[in-house]
Amino acid sequence: MRAWLPLRNACAAAIVLLALGAAARGGDLEADPNALSSWQGSTNMYNSFFTILSVNANVDFAVYEPGKFTTSFPGAAPIGGSEYVYAYQIFNLTTDSSPVTALTVGLDGDEPFNTGANIGFVASTGDVSPSASYLVAPSDGSLPPTSARWAFSVLPVGKSSDVLYFTSPAVPEAEGDSATVTGSWPATEKLPSPVPEPTTVGVLALGALAVLIRKQRARQ
């Protein structure tokens, strides 16, 4: 965690860019005071194919430090509150959209994960619960997983999902990973996910420091 703190200011601008895609309708995740303020917001996921096939949904997101998630969602304490919680909520918009069938958040494939119940949803926090929540393993069946996925029988236009989550002992990654909302046509954007490994955190911190030094020298 100490290695990640210097990145907060450097990464805030990227999170702001994600938030610019948000529409007026939103949930509690993007403004939850119990979440990490630099790692929450809302982004629009839109894509279409000649106006015939399309998906248009907002995904609110927030990352919680260990023990903070249950403050916002009493009774929900995945992994006993000992890990970071990555939370998402889908709002299927009423314009140019189709029913949503899944949200998939990509992982780099080398994040440290526990093998317990580290993915799920908080019931009654939206209109529709997922029909399945699971971590997608590599094709050879090994660990760690390559993505977290929540599938829906159908998430109709104009409806919201329950709050979806997975946990990891790792802090958020600076650039996030690709996430996909699937409807009659998929849409992909970047959403927060765990940093791959401790050494990467250090490399990112050094990179952010180098950028700041260059900016300071340019002003002189």
DOPA-654922 format. One record per residue: residue number from 1; x, y, z negated of N, C-alpha, C in turn. Coordinates in steps of 0.05 Angstrom, whole numbers. Atoms other than C-alpha are relative to their C-alpha. Last residue first. Layout:
// residues N
(rec NUM; (X; Y; Z); (X; Y; Z); (X; Y; Z))
...
//
This chain:
// residues 220
(rec 220; (-23; -16; 8); (253; 526; 300); (13; 15; 23))
(rec 219; (9; -26; 9); (183; 504; 320); (24; 18; -7))
(rec 218; (10; -15; -23); (210; 447; 362); (-9; 28; -7))
(rec 217; (-23; -11; -14); (251; 422; 303); (-9; 17; 24))
(rec 216; (-12; -21; 16); (188; 415; 261); (24; 13; 14))
(rec 215; (18; -24; -1); (151; 378; 316); (13; 23; -16))
(rec 214; (-3; -13; -27); (210; 330; 325); (-17; 25; 2))
(rec 213; (-26; -13; -2); (212; 316; 250); (3; 15; 26))
(rec 212; (1; -24; 16); (137; 302; 248); (26; 16; 1))
(rec 211; (17; -19; -15); (143; 253; 306); (-1; 26; -15))
(rec 210; (-16; -11; -23); (201; 218; 272); (-16; 21; 15))
(rec 209; (-19; -19; 11); (161; 211; 207); (16; 12; 23))
(rec 208; (15; -24; 7); (103; 178; 245); (19; 22; -11))
(rec 207; (8; -13; -25); (151; 129; 277); (-15; 26; -5))
(rec 206; (-23; -13; -11); (183; 113; 210); (-6; 15; 26))
(rec 205; (-6; -23; 18); (115; 99; 180); (24; 15; 11))
(rec 204; (20; -21; -6); (96; 55; 239); (6; 25; -16))
(rec 203; (-7; -10; -26); (160; 14; 231); (-18; 23; 7))
(rec 202; (-24; -16; 3); (147; 6; 156); (8; 13; 27))
(rec 201; (8; -25; 15); (76; -17; 167); (24; 18; -2))
(rec 200; (12; -18; -20); (102; -66; 220); (-8; 26; -13))
(rec 199; (-21; -13; -15); (149; -97; 169); (-11; 19; 20))
(rec 198; (-12; -23; 15); (90; -110; 122); (22; 14; 16))
(rec 197; (-18; 10; 20); (52; -152; 174); (14; 23; -13))
(rec 196; (-10; 27; -4); (-3; -147; 226); (17; -10; -23))
(rec 195; (-26; -3; -12); (-41; -86; 198); (13; -28; 2))
(rec 194; (-24; 1; 18); (-113; -105; 184); (26; 4; 15))
(rec 193; (-5; 28; 7); (-169; -80; 230); (26; -1; -16))
(rec 192; (-21; 7; 19); (-201; -13; 244); (2; -30; -4))
(rec 191; (10; -2; 27); (-241; -5; 309); (21; -9; -20))
(rec 190; (-17; 6; 22); (-219; 8; 381); (-15; 4; -27))
(rec 189; (-14; -23; 11); (-271; 5; 436); (19; -9; -22))
(rec 188; (-24; 4; 17); (-303; -48; 481); (12; 27; -8))
(rec 187; (-13; -26; 3); (-372; -52; 514); (22; -3; -21))
(rec 186; (-17; -6; 24); (-401; -118; 540); (12; 28; 0))
(rec 185; (-27; -7; -11); (-460; -124; 589); (17; 8; -24))
(rec 184; (1; 10; -27); (-529; -155; 575); (26; 6; 15))
(rec 183; (28; -1; -6); (-509; -144; 503); (-3; -13; 27))
(rec 182; (10; 15; -23); (-441; -156; 471); (-30; 3; 3))
(rec 181; (28; 5; 4); (-407; -105; 426); (-11; -13; 26))
(rec 180; (19; 1; -22); (-332; -112; 431); (-28; -5; -10))
(rec 179; (25; 12; 9); (-276; -91; 385); (-20; 1; 22))
(rec 178; (23; -2; -17); (-204; -78; 406); (-24; -15; -13))
(rec 177; (1; 21; -21); (-155; -71; 349); (-25; 3; 16))
(rec 176; (23; 17; -2); (-137; -12; 304); (3; -21; 21))
(rec 175; (14; -4; -25); (-84; 40; 319); (-26; -17; 2))
(rec 174; (1; -28; -10); (-56; 51; 250); (-18; 3; 24))
(rec 173; (-20; -4; -21); (-73; -19; 222); (-4; 28; 12))
(rec 172; (9; -6; -28); (-112; -21; 157); (23; 5; 19))
(rec 171; (10; -28; -3); (-80; -53; 95); (-8; 4; 29))
(rec 170; (-16; -20; -14); (-72; -129; 89); (-14; 27; 3))
(rec 169; (-18; -13; 19); (-102; -175; 36); (17; 22; 13))
(rec 168; (-28; 6; -5); (-159; -187; 85); (17; 12; -22))
(rec 167; (-20; -9; 19); (-234; -187; 81); (28; -8; 8))
(rec 166; (-20; 21; 6); (-291; -190; 130); (21; 12; -18))
(rec 165; (-26; -4; 12); (-355; -149; 134); (18; -25; 3))
(rec 164; (-16; 24; -6); (-422; -137; 167); (28; 5; -12))
(rec 163; (-28; -7; 2); (-473; -87; 140); (16; -26; 2))
(rec 162; (-9; -2; 28); (-541; -111; 164); (29; 9; 1))
(rec 161; (-9; 25; 13); (-554; -96; 237); (3; 5; -30))
(rec 160; (-27; 0; 11); (-595; -37; 262); (6; -28; -11))
(rec 159; (-3; 12; 26); (-655; -32; 308); (29; 0; -9))
(rec 158; (12; -16; 21); (-675; 14; 366); (3; -11; -28))
(rec 157; (-4; -29; -5); (-663; -38; 420); (-14; 16; -22))
(rec 156; (15; -14; -20); (-668; -108; 391); (9; 30; 2))
(rec 155; (2; -26; 14); (-613; -146; 355); (-13; 19; 19))
(rec 154; (5; -24; -15); (-625; -217; 381); (0; 24; -19))
(rec 153; (20; 11; -18); (-604; -286; 359); (-10; 22; 19))
(rec 152; (28; -6; 6); (-545; -248; 331); (-17; -16; 20))
(rec 151; (18; 5; -23); (-471; -267; 328); (-29; 4; -10))
(rec 150; (27; 2; 11); (-419; -237; 281); (-19; -3; 23))
(rec 149; (24; -2; -18); (-347; -248; 301); (-26; -4; -16))
(rec 148; (23; 4; 18); (-278; -238; 270); (-25; 5; 16))
(rec 147; (21; -20; 1); (-220; -247; 318); (-20; -7; -22))
(rec 146; (-5; -21; -20); (-154; -283; 332); (-22; 21; 0))
(rec 145; (20; -4; -21); (-154; -327; 270); (8; 23; 19))
(rec 144; (23; -16; 8); (-91; -346; 231); (-19; 4; 23))
(rec 143; (5; -25; 13); (-91; -406; 237); (25; 17; 4))
(rec 142; (-18; -8; 22); (-91; -466; 284); (-9; 26; -13))
(rec 141; (12; 5; 26); (-149; -494; 324); (17; 8; -23))
(rec 140; (-11; 25; 11); (-108; -501; 389); (-10; -6; -28))
(rec 139; (10; 23; -15); (-153; -450; 423); (11; -27; -10))
(rec 138; (-12; 4; -27); (-138; -399; 370); (-9; -25; 12))
(rec 137; (-27; 11; 1); (-188; -393; 313); (11; -1; 28))
(rec 136; (-5; 16; -24); (-249; -347; 314); (30; -9; -1))
(rec 135; (-25; -8; -10); (-270; -324; 244); (7; -19; 23))
(rec 134; (-22; 18; 1); (-344; -334; 231); (26; 13; 11))
(rec 133; (-23; -17; 5); (-411; -301; 219); (24; -19; -3))
(rec 132; (-25; 14; 7); (-474; -333; 247); (22; 20; -4))
(rec 131; (6; 28; 1); (-547; -314; 257); (24; -17; -7))
(rec 130; (-12; 17; -21); (-531; -242; 240); (-9; -29; -4))
(rec 129; (-23; 15; 10); (-582; -205; 197); (12; -16; 22))
(rec 128; (-5; 27; -10); (-629; -154; 228); (25; -12; -12))
(rec 127; (25; 12; -10); (-662; -89; 204); (4; -30; 6))
(rec 126; (8; -8; -27); (-606; -63; 160); (-25; -14; 8))
(rec 125; (-11; -26; -4); (-579; -67; 89); (-6; 12; 27))
(rec 124; (19; -22; 5); (-625; -124; 70); (12; 28; 1))
(rec 123; (28; 2; -8); (-570; -176; 66); (-16; 25; -7))
(rec 122; (16; -7; 23); (-497; -156; 61); (-29; 1; 8))
(rec 121; (16; -24; -3); (-457; -193; 114); (-15; 5; -26))
(rec 120; (28; 2; 6); (-404; -247; 120); (-15; 25; 5))
(rec 119; (16; -13; -20); (-330; -261; 127); (-30; -4; -6))
(rec 118; (-10; -28; -4); (-277; -279; 75); (-14; 14; 23))
(rec 117; (23; -13; -13); (-308; -342; 46); (6; 30; 4))
(rec 116; (25; 1; 13); (-241; -376; 33); (-22; 14; 15))
(rec 115; (17; 19; -14); (-182; -389; 79); (-27; -3; -13))
(rec 114; (6; 23; 17); (-144; -327; 59); (-19; -18; 15))
(rec 113; (27; 4; 9); (-118; -284; 115); (-1; -23; -20))
(rec 112; (3; 20; 21); (-50; -255; 131); (-29; -2; -9))
(rec 111; (8; -11; 26); (-52; -219; 198); (-2; -22; -21))
(rec 110; (-21; 6; 20); (-12; -253; 254); (-6; 15; -26))
(rec 109; (-8; 28; 1); (-65; -262; 308); (22; -6; -20))
(rec 108; (-26; 4; -14); (-70; -190; 326); (9; -29; 0))
(rec 107; (-22; 1; 19); (-144; -189; 307); (26; -6; 15))
(rec 106; (-24; 14; -6); (-202; -170; 352); (21; 2; -22))
(rec 105; (-22; -17; 7); (-269; -149; 323); (26; -16; 4))
(rec 104; (-26; 14; 4); (-327; -184; 357); (22; 21; -5))
(rec 103; (-22; -19; 4); (-399; -158; 351); (25; -17; -5))
(rec 102; (-24; 6; 16); (-453; -203; 380); (17; 25; -3))
(rec 101; (-2; 28; 8); (-521; -209; 415); (25; -6; -17))
(rec 100; (-28; 7; 6); (-543; -138; 424); (0; -29; -10))
(rec 99; (-4; 13; 26); (-611; -127; 458); (30; -8; -3))
(rec 98; (13; 26; 0); (-604; -80; 518); (3; -13; -27))
(rec 97; (-11; 22; 16); (-586; -7; 524); (-16; -26; 4))
(rec 96; (-19; 14; -17); (-594; 54; 568); (13; -23; -16))
(rec 95; (-4; -9; -27); (-628; 94; 513); (21; -16; 14))
(rec 94; (25; 3; -16); (-658; 67; 449); (3; 7; 29))
(rec 93; (14; -24; -7); (-593; 56; 411); (-23; -5; 20))
(rec 92; (6; 4; -28); (-571; -9; 378); (-18; 23; 9))
(rec 91; (25; -13; -5); (-542; 13; 311); (-5; -1; 30))
(rec 90; (8; -5; -28); (-488; -36; 290); (-27; 14; 0))
(rec 89; (29; 1; -3); (-457; -35; 220); (-7; 9; 28))
(rec 88; (11; -11; -25); (-384; -50; 203); (-30; -2; 0))
(rec 87; (29; 1; -3); (-343; -65; 141); (-9; 15; 25))
(rec 86; (4; -14; -26); (-270; -83; 131); (-29; -3; 7))
(rec 85; (25; 8; -14); (-260; -103; 58); (-2; 18; 24))
(rec 84; (12; -21; -15); (-190; -101; 27); (-24; -10; 15))
(rec 83; (-12; -6; -26); (-177; -158; -21); (-13; 25; 12))
(rec 82; (-29; -1; 2); (-188; -177; -94); (14; 9; 26))
(rec 81; (-9; -27; 0); (-262; -162; -99); (30; 4; 0))
(rec 80; (-1; -10; 27); (-279; -233; -120); (10; 29; -2))
(rec 79; (-26; 7; 11); (-262; -259; -51); (4; 12; -28))
(rec 78; (-15; 22; -14); (-325; -224; -27); (28; -3; -10))
(rec 77; (-28; 0; 8); (-358; -182; -81); (15; -22; 13))
(rec 76; (-16; 10; -22); (-428; -163; -59); (29; 3; -7))
(rec 75; (6; 28; -4); (-471; -158; -122); (16; -12; 23))
(rec 74; (0; 17; 24); (-472; -83; -121); (-8; -29; 6))
(rec 73; (19; 22; -5); (-459; -55; -51); (1; -19; -24))
(rec 72; (20; -9; -19); (-426; 14; -58); (-22; -21; 4))
(rec 71; (11; -25; 11); (-387; -3; -121); (-22; 10; 18))
(rec 70; (23; 6; 18); (-380; -75; -96); (-11; 25; -13))
(rec 69; (23; 7; -16); (-337; -50; -38); (-25; -5; -18))
(rec 68; (17; -23; -6); (-288; -14; -84); (-26; -7; 15))
(rec 67; (18; -7; 22); (-255; -74; -118); (-19; 22; 6))
(rec 66; (10; 21; 17); (-197; -80; -68); (-17; 11; -24))
(rec 65; (-22; 12; 16); (-193; -18; -24); (-12; -22; -18))
(rec 64; (1; -3; 29); (-251; -8; 24); (24; -12; -13))
(rec 63; (-18; 19; 13); (-249; 3; 99); (1; 7; -30))
(rec 62; (-14; -9; 24); (-307; 35; 135); (18; -22; -11))
(rec 61; (-21; 17; 12); (-343; 29; 202); (12; 13; -25))
(rec 60; (-11; -14; 24); (-406; 53; 237); (21; -19; -12))
(rec 59; (-11; 17; 21); (-417; 21; 306); (12; 18; -22))
(rec 58; (-20; -13; 18); (-462; 60; 353); (9; -21; -20))
(rec 57; (4; 3; 29); (-495; 21; 409); (21; 16; -15))
(rec 56; (-5; -27; 11); (-506; 27; 484); (-6; -1; -30))
(rec 55; (2; 1; 29); (-504; -37; 525); (7; 28; -10))
(rec 54; (-13; -21; 17); (-517; -43; 599); (-2; -7; -29))
(rec 53; (-7; 12; 25); (-537; -86; 658); (14; 21; -17))
(rec 52; (16; 24; 2); (-574; -57; 717); (4; -14; -26))
(rec 51; (25; -5; 15); (-549; 14; 712); (-18; -24; -2))
(rec 50; (19; -11; -20); (-495; -4; 764); (-28; 4; -12))
(rec 49; (-6; 11; -26); (-460; -45; 710); (-21; 9; 19))
(rec 48; (22; 9; -17); (-461; -9; 643); (11; -10; 27))
(rec 47; (-11; 10; -25); (-417; 6; 583); (-24; -9; 17))
(rec 46; (18; -2; -23); (-427; 42; 517); (14; -11; 25))
(rec 45; (-8; 22; -18); (-399; 31; 448); (-19; -1; 23))
(rec 44; (20; 9; -19); (-405; 96; 408); (12; -21; 19))
(rec 43; (-8; -2; -28); (-360; 105; 348); (-21; -12; 18))
(rec 42; (19; 13; -18); (-374; 119; 275); (9; 4; 29))
(rec 41; (11; -17; -21); (-330; 139; 217); (-20; -16; 16))
(rec 40; (29; 3; -2); (-287; 110; 162); (-10; 19; 21))
(rec 39; (6; 24; -15); (-212; 97; 154); (-31; -5; -1))
(rec 38; (-13; 0; -26); (-183; 163; 134); (-7; -24; 17))
(rec 37; (11; -21; -16); (-234; 170; 77); (13; 2; 28))
(rec 36; (-24; -16; -6); (-218; 102; 47); (-8; 21; 21))
(rec 35; (-18; 11; -20); (-287; 79; 24); (25; 18; 3))
(rec 34; (-16; 22; 12); (-321; 96; -42); (19; -13; 20))
(rec 33; (-23; -11; 15); (-344; 164; -17); (17; -22; -12))
(rec 32; (-1; 12; 26); (-388; 129; 37); (25; 11; -16))
(rec 31; (-2; -21; 20); (-396; 177; 95); (2; -10; -28))
(rec 30; (-17; -21; -10); (-384; 131; 155); (3; 23; -19))
(rec 29; (-28; 6; -1); (-410; 71; 118); (17; 24; 8))
(rec 28; (-15; -10; 23); (-477; 100; 99); (30; -4; 2))
(rec 27; (5; 13; 25); (-512; 92; 166); (16; 13; -22))
(rec 26; (-22; 14; 12); (-517; 134; 229); (-7; -12; -27))
(rec 25; (8; 21; 18); (-564; 166; 278); (24; -15; -11))
(rec 24; (12; -11; 24); (-539; 231; 306); (-8; -21; -20))
(rec 23; (25; -14; -5); (-491; 199; 355); (-12; 8; -26))
(rec 22; (24; 6; 16); (-419; 182; 342); (-24; 15; 9))
(rec 21; (19; 15; -16); (-367; 186; 397); (-25; -7; -15))
(rec 20; (13; -18; -20); (-330; 243; 363); (-20; -15; 17))
(rec 19; (25; -11; 10); (-318; 196; 304); (-14; 18; 20))
(rec 18; (21; 21; 0); (-267; 156; 344); (-27; 12; -9))
(rec 17; (7; 5; -28); (-227; 219; 358); (-21; -21; 2))
(rec 16; (18; -21; -8); (-229; 237; 284); (-9; -4; 29))
(rec 15; (27; 7; 11); (-200; 169; 268); (-20; 22; 8))
(rec 14; (10; 22; -15); (-141; 183; 314); (-28; -7; -9))
(rec 13; (9; -10; -25); (-130; 251; 282); (-12; -22; 18))
(rec 12; (26; -12; 3); (-127; 220; 213); (-11; 10; 27))
(rec 11; (20; 16; -14); (-70; 174; 233); (-28; 13; -1))
(rec 10; (-7; 4; -28); (-12; 221; 217); (-22; -14; 16))
(rec 9; (3; -25; -14); (-45; 244; 153); (5; -3; 30))
(rec 8; (28; -9; 1); (-56; 173; 128); (-4; 26; 15))
(rec 7; (13; 0; -26); (10; 145; 152); (-27; 14; 0))
(rec 6; (-10; -22; -17); (51; 165; 91); (-14; 1; 27))
(rec 5; (9; -26; 7); (5; 121; 48); (10; 22; 18))
(rec 4; (20; -9; -19); (18; 56; 86); (-8; 29; -6))
(rec 3; (-12; -5; -27); (85; 39; 54); (-21; 12; 19))
(rec 2; (-17; -23; 1); (56; 49; -16); (11; 7; 28))
(rec 1; (17; -24; 0); (0; 0; 0); (17; 25; 0))
//
